[in-house]
Amino acid sequence: MQFNSIDAIKMVIRTISNCIDAIKSGIGAINNEKQSNNKSETAMYSLLTSRNSVNIIEAIRATIKKTKSMGEYR
């Protein structure tokens, strides 16, 4: 299978979608923390260590690695 710019764009769209999901999770966590009168730092820590955040970082790395290996990244 040949990797091209369209594939790279699709990967970026998936990565952005994952970012949006993580932001939504973070907002929900912050709202939960506010409701329980706990510090918002706990919510941010929760966001940073969430599975979505890890997936975002890995998706970005995979996108860069794949585009570099296919010669599209300059």
DSSP file (Angstrom, degrees, kcal/mol; ACC not computed):
  #  RESIDUE AA STRUCTURE BP1 BP2  ACC     N-H-->O    O-->H-N    N-H-->O    O-->H-N    TCO  KAPPA ALPHA  PHI   PSI    X-CA   Y-CA   Z-CA
    1    1 A M              0   0    0      0, 0.0     2,-0.4     0, 0.0     0, 0.0   0.000 360.0 360.0 360.0 130.9    0.0    0.0    0.0
    2    2 A Q        -     0   0    0      1,-0.0     2,-0.5     0, 0.0    68,-0.0  -0.703 360.0-141.2 -88.2 134.3    1.4    3.4   -1.0
    3    3 A F        +     0   0    0     -2,-0.4     2,-0.2    63,-0.1    -1,-0.0  -0.813  32.0 164.2 -95.0 130.0    1.2    6.1    1.6
    4    4 A N     >  -     0   0    0     -2,-0.5     4,-2.0    68,-0.0     3,-0.2  -0.714  53.5 -80.2-135.7-173.3    0.4    9.6    0.3
    5    5 A S  H  > S+     0   0    0      1,-0.2     4,-2.5    -2,-0.2     5,-0.2   0.847 124.3  57.1 -61.4 -35.7   -0.7   13.0    1.4
    6    6 A I  H  > S+     0   0    0      2,-0.2     4,-2.4     1,-0.2    -1,-0.2   0.913 106.7  49.4 -63.2 -41.9   -4.4   11.9    1.7
    7    7 A D  H  > S+     0   0    0      1,-0.2     4,-2.2     2,-0.2    -1,-0.2   0.910 110.7  50.5 -61.9 -41.6   -3.4    9.2    4.1
    8    8 A A  H  X S+     0   0    0     -4,-2.0     4,-2.2     1,-0.2    -2,-0.2   0.907 110.0  50.0 -63.0 -41.6   -1.4   11.7    6.1
    9    9 A I  H  X S+     0   0    0     -4,-2.5     4,-2.5     1,-0.2    -1,-0.2   0.911 109.5  51.4 -63.9 -41.9   -4.4   14.1    6.2
   10   10 A K  H  X S+     0   0    0     -4,-2.4     4,-2.2     1,-0.2    -1,-0.2   0.902 110.0  49.6 -61.2 -40.6   -6.7   11.2    7.4
   11   11 A M  H  X S+     0   0    0     -4,-2.2     4,-2.2     2,-0.2    -1,-0.2   0.899 110.4  50.1 -65.5 -39.9   -4.2   10.4   10.2
   12   12 A V  H  X S+     0   0    0     -4,-2.2     4,-2.8     2,-0.2    -2,-0.2   0.908 109.0  52.0 -64.6 -41.5   -4.1   14.1   11.2
   13   13 A I  H  X S+     0   0    0     -4,-2.5     4,-2.4     1,-0.2    -2,-0.2   0.915 110.1  48.6 -61.6 -42.7   -7.9   14.2   11.3
   14   14 A R  H  X S+     0   0    0     -4,-2.2     4,-2.2     2,-0.2    -1,-0.2   0.905 111.5  50.4 -62.4 -40.6   -8.0   11.1   13.5
   15   15 A T  H  X S+     0   0    0     -4,-2.2     4,-2.2     2,-0.2    -2,-0.2   0.920 110.5  48.5 -63.6 -44.2   -5.4   12.7   15.8
   16   16 A I  H  X S+     0   0    0     -4,-2.8     4,-2.5     1,-0.2    -1,-0.2   0.900 109.5  53.3 -62.8 -40.2   -7.4   16.0   16.0
   17   17 A S  H  X S+     0   0    0     -4,-2.4     4,-2.1     1,-0.2    -1,-0.2   0.911 109.0  48.9 -60.5 -42.6  -10.5   13.9   16.8
   18   18 A N  H  X S+     0   0    0     -4,-2.2     4,-2.2     2,-0.2    -1,-0.2   0.883 109.6  52.8 -63.9 -38.0   -8.7   12.2   19.7
   19   19 A C  H  X S+     0   0    0     -4,-2.2     4,-2.5     2,-0.2    -2,-0.2   0.921 108.2  50.1 -62.1 -44.1   -7.5   15.6   20.9
   20   20 A I  H  X S+     0   0    0     -4,-2.5     4,-2.5     1,-0.2    -2,-0.2   0.910 109.9  50.9 -61.8 -42.1  -11.1   16.9   21.0
   21   21 A D  H  X S+     0   0    0     -4,-2.1     4,-2.3     1,-0.2    -1,-0.2   0.906 110.8  48.6 -61.3 -41.6  -12.2   13.8   22.9
   22   22 A A  H  X S+     0   0    0     -4,-2.2     4,-2.5     2,-0.2    -2,-0.2   0.890 110.3  51.0 -66.8 -38.6   -9.4   14.3   25.5
   23   23 A I  H  X S+     0   0    0     -4,-2.5     4,-2.7     2,-0.2    -2,-0.2   0.921 109.8  50.2 -63.7 -43.1  -10.3   18.0   25.8
   24   24 A K  H  X S+     0   0    0     -4,-2.5     4,-2.4     1,-0.2    -2,-0.2   0.914 111.0  49.4 -59.9 -42.5  -14.0   17.0   26.4
   25   25 A S  H  X S+     0   0    0     -4,-2.3     4,-2.5     1,-0.2    -2,-0.2   0.908 111.2  49.9 -62.2 -41.7  -12.8   14.5   29.1
   26   26 A G  H  X S+     0   0    0     -4,-2.5     4,-2.7     2,-0.2    -2,-0.2   0.901 109.8  49.9 -64.3 -41.7  -10.7   17.2   30.7
   27   27 A I  H  X S+     0   0    0     -4,-2.7     4,-2.8     2,-0.2    -1,-0.2   0.922 111.8  49.0 -63.0 -43.3  -13.6   19.7   30.8
   28   28 A G  H  X S+     0   0    0     -4,-2.4     4,-2.4     2,-0.2    -2,-0.2   0.909 111.8  48.8 -61.4 -41.8  -15.8   17.0   32.4
   29   29 A A  H  X S+     0   0    0     -4,-2.5     4,-2.3     2,-0.2    -2,-0.2   0.906 111.8  49.0 -65.3 -40.9  -13.1   16.2   34.9
   30   30 A I  H  X S+     0   0    0     -4,-2.7     4,-2.5     2,-0.2    -2,-0.2   0.922 111.0  50.0 -64.2 -43.4  -12.6   19.9   35.7
   31   31 A N  H  X S+     0   0    0     -4,-2.8     4,-2.2     1,-0.2    -2,-0.2   0.906 110.6  50.0 -61.3 -40.8  -16.4   20.3   36.1
   32   32 A N  H  X S+     0   0    0     -4,-2.4     4,-1.6     1,-0.2    -1,-0.2   0.903 110.6  49.8 -63.2 -40.6  -16.5   17.3   38.4
   33   33 A E  H  <>S+     0   0    0     -4,-2.3     5,-2.1     1,-0.2     4,-0.3   0.900 109.8  50.6 -65.7 -40.1  -13.7   18.8   40.5
   34   34 A K  H ><5S+     0   0    0     -4,-2.5     3,-1.1     1,-0.2    -1,-0.2   0.904 108.5  52.8 -63.7 -40.1  -15.4   22.1   40.8
   35   35 A Q  H 3<5S+     0   0    0     -4,-2.2    -1,-0.2     1,-0.3    -2,-0.2   0.846 113.3  42.8 -64.8 -33.4  -18.6   20.4   41.9
   36   36 A S  T 3<5S-     0   0    0     -4,-1.6    -1,-0.3    -5,-0.2    -2,-0.2   0.368 110.4-122.6 -95.1   6.5  -16.8   18.6   44.7
   37   37 A N  T < 5 +     0   0    0     -3,-1.1    -3,-0.2    -4,-0.3     2,-0.2   0.758  64.1 139.9  59.4  28.3  -14.7   21.7   45.6
   38   38 A N      < -     0   0    0     -5,-2.1    -1,-0.2    -6,-0.2     2,-0.1  -0.522  63.3 -78.9 -91.9 169.0  -11.4   19.9   45.1
   39   39 A K    >>  -     0   0    0     -2,-0.2     3,-0.9     1,-0.1     4,-0.7  -0.395  29.7-134.5 -69.1 142.2   -8.4   21.6   43.4
   40   40 A S  H 3> S+     0   0    0      1,-0.2     4,-2.2     2,-0.2     5,-0.2   0.705 100.6  74.6 -70.3 -17.9   -8.5   21.9   39.7
   41   41 A E  H 3> S+     0   0    0      1,-0.2     4,-2.7     2,-0.2    -1,-0.2   0.869  91.4  56.2 -60.5 -34.4   -4.9   20.6   39.6
   42   42 A T  H <> S+     0   0    0     -3,-0.9     4,-2.3     1,-0.2    -1,-0.2   0.903 106.7  49.1 -63.4 -40.2   -6.2   17.2   40.3
   43   43 A A  H  X S+     0   0    0     -4,-0.7     4,-2.3     2,-0.2    -2,-0.2   0.907 111.4  48.6 -65.5 -41.6   -8.5   17.4   37.3
   44   44 A M  H  X S+     0   0    0     -4,-2.2     4,-2.8     2,-0.2    -2,-0.2   0.902 110.6  50.7 -67.0 -39.4   -5.6   18.5   35.1
   45   45 A Y  H  X S+     0   0    0     -4,-2.7     4,-1.8     1,-0.2    -1,-0.2   0.919 109.7  51.8 -60.7 -42.2   -3.4   15.7   36.4
   46   46 A S  H  < S+     0   0    0     -4,-2.3     4,-0.4     1,-0.2    -2,-0.2   0.906 110.9  47.7 -60.0 -42.6   -6.2   13.3   35.6
   47   47 A L  H >< S+     0   0    0     -4,-2.3     3,-1.2     1,-0.2     6,-0.4   0.934 110.6  50.6 -64.2 -46.5   -6.4   14.6   32.1
   48   48 A L  H 3< S+     0   0    0     -4,-2.8    -1,-0.2     1,-0.3    -2,-0.2   0.793 116.2  41.3 -65.6 -27.6   -2.7   14.4   31.5
   49   49 A T  T 3< S+     0   0    0     -4,-1.8    -1,-0.3    -5,-0.2    -2,-0.2   0.384  90.7 117.3-100.4   4.1   -2.5   10.8   32.7
   50   50 A S  S <> S-     0   0    0     -3,-1.2     4,-1.7    -4,-0.4     5,-0.2  -0.261  77.0-115.4 -71.1 160.2   -5.7    9.7   31.0
   51   51 A R  H  > S+     0   0    0      1,-0.2     4,-2.5     2,-0.2     5,-0.2   0.862 114.8  58.4 -62.2 -37.2   -5.7    7.1   28.3
   52   52 A N  H  > S+     0   0    0      1,-0.2     4,-2.4     2,-0.2    -1,-0.2   0.907 104.0  51.0 -61.4 -41.8   -6.9    9.6   25.7
   53   53 A S  H  > S+     0   0    0     -6,-0.4     4,-2.2     1,-0.2    -1,-0.2   0.915 110.9  48.1 -62.7 -42.2   -3.9   11.8   26.3
   54   54 A V  H  X S+     0   0    0     -4,-1.7     4,-2.5     1,-0.2    -1,-0.2   0.913 111.1  51.4 -63.8 -41.8   -1.5    8.9   25.9
   55   55 A N  H  X S+     0   0    0     -4,-2.5     4,-2.6     2,-0.2    -2,-0.2   0.882 108.2  52.1 -62.7 -38.1   -3.3    7.9   22.7
   56   56 A I  H  X S+     0   0    0     -4,-2.4     4,-2.6     2,-0.2     5,-0.2   0.945 110.4  47.1 -62.8 -48.4   -3.0   11.5   21.4
   57   57 A I  H  X S+     0   0    0     -4,-2.2     4,-2.4     1,-0.2    -2,-0.2   0.923 114.9  46.6 -60.1 -44.7    0.8   11.5   22.0
   58   58 A E  H  X S+     0   0    0     -4,-2.5     4,-2.7     2,-0.2    -1,-0.2   0.882 111.2  51.8 -66.2 -38.1    1.2    8.1   20.4
   59   59 A A  H  X S+     0   0    0     -4,-2.6     4,-2.4     2,-0.2    -2,-0.2   0.904 110.8  47.9 -65.3 -40.7   -1.0    9.1   17.4
   60   60 A I  H  X S+     0   0    0     -4,-2.6     4,-2.5     2,-0.2     5,-0.2   0.933 113.3  47.6 -64.9 -45.4    1.1   12.3   16.8
   61   61 A R  H  X S+     0   0    0     -4,-2.4     4,-2.9    -5,-0.2     5,-0.2   0.925 113.0  48.6 -60.5 -44.4    4.3   10.3   17.0
   62   62 A A  H  X S+     0   0    0     -4,-2.7     4,-2.8     2,-0.2     5,-0.2   0.895 110.8  50.9 -64.0 -39.9    3.0    7.6   14.7
   63   63 A T  H  X S+     0   0    0     -4,-2.4     4,-2.5     2,-0.2     5,-0.2   0.941 113.7  43.9 -62.9 -47.2    1.8   10.2   12.2
   64   64 A I  H  X S+     0   0    0     -4,-2.5     4,-2.4     2,-0.2     5,-0.2   0.927 115.3  48.8 -63.5 -45.1    5.2   12.0   12.2
   65   65 A K  H  X S+     0   0    0     -4,-2.9     4,-2.5    -5,-0.2    -2,-0.2   0.921 113.7  45.7 -62.3 -44.4    7.1    8.7   12.0
   66   66 A K  H  X S+     0   0    0     -4,-2.8     4,-1.6    -5,-0.2     6,-0.2   0.916 113.5  48.0 -68.4 -41.8    5.0    7.3    9.1
   67   67 A T  H  <>S+     0   0    0     -4,-2.5     5,-1.9    -5,-0.2     6,-1.5   0.885 113.2  49.2 -67.5 -35.8    5.1   10.5    7.1
   68   68 A K  H ><5S+     0   0    0     -4,-2.4     3,-1.3    -5,-0.2    -2,-0.2   0.936 111.2  49.2 -64.5 -45.3    8.9   10.8    7.6
   69   69 A S  H 3<5S+     0   0    0     -4,-2.5    -1,-0.2     1,-0.3    -2,-0.2   0.770 111.8  49.1 -68.8 -24.2    9.4    7.1    6.5
   70   70 A M  T 3<5S-     0   0    0     -4,-1.6    -1,-0.3    -5,-0.2    -2,-0.2   0.422 113.9-115.8 -94.9   1.3    7.3    7.6    3.4
   71   71 A G  T < 5S+     0   0    0     -3,-1.3    -3,-0.2    -4,-0.4    -2,-0.1   0.593  86.4 111.8  80.7  10.4    9.1   10.8    2.4
   72   72 A E      < +     0   0    0     -5,-1.9     2,-0.5    -6,-0.2    -4,-0.2   0.747  57.3  81.3 -86.2 -24.3    6.2   13.1    2.7
   73   73 A Y              0   0    0     -6,-1.5    -2,-0.1     1,-0.2    -9,-0.0  -0.716 360.0 360.0 -87.6 122.8    7.6   15.0    5.7
   74   74 A R              0   0    0     -2,-0.5    -1,-0.2     0, 0.0    -2,-0.0   0.349 360.0 360.0-129.6 360.0   10.1   17.7    4.7
